[in-house]
Amino acid sequence: MMVRILFLTAAMFVVPLAAPAQLANVDCDDSDRLTNMLEDVLGAQRRAFGLRDPETVLEIWIHPRTSEWTIVQNYANGTSCIVAMGDNWEALPAAPA
């Protein structure tokens, strides 16, 4: 969790690219740079994603050992924003068809 706090503190000092964010208090960066940070620095894995609208994709990133989770919103302009983070992610089994 300390790595995440350091990452978010550092991200606040990086000038984010303009994004059509509709949420308050989000941390944004270039999509490739944010993905590299999540994978290489935090050790997270992208576990799910879904289309929010024609130009926006939401992703759920999970750290496999700590069960910490991060939700990232990606925009078509190449910007991504962390919109939520937390602990104790638990995946539910798929419902029977």
Secondary structure, 3 states (H helix, E strand, C coil): CHHHHHHHHHHHCCCCCCCCCCCCCCEEEEHHHHHHHHHHHCCCEEEEEEEEECCEEEEEEECCCCCCEEEEEEECCCEEEEEEEECCCCCCCCCCC
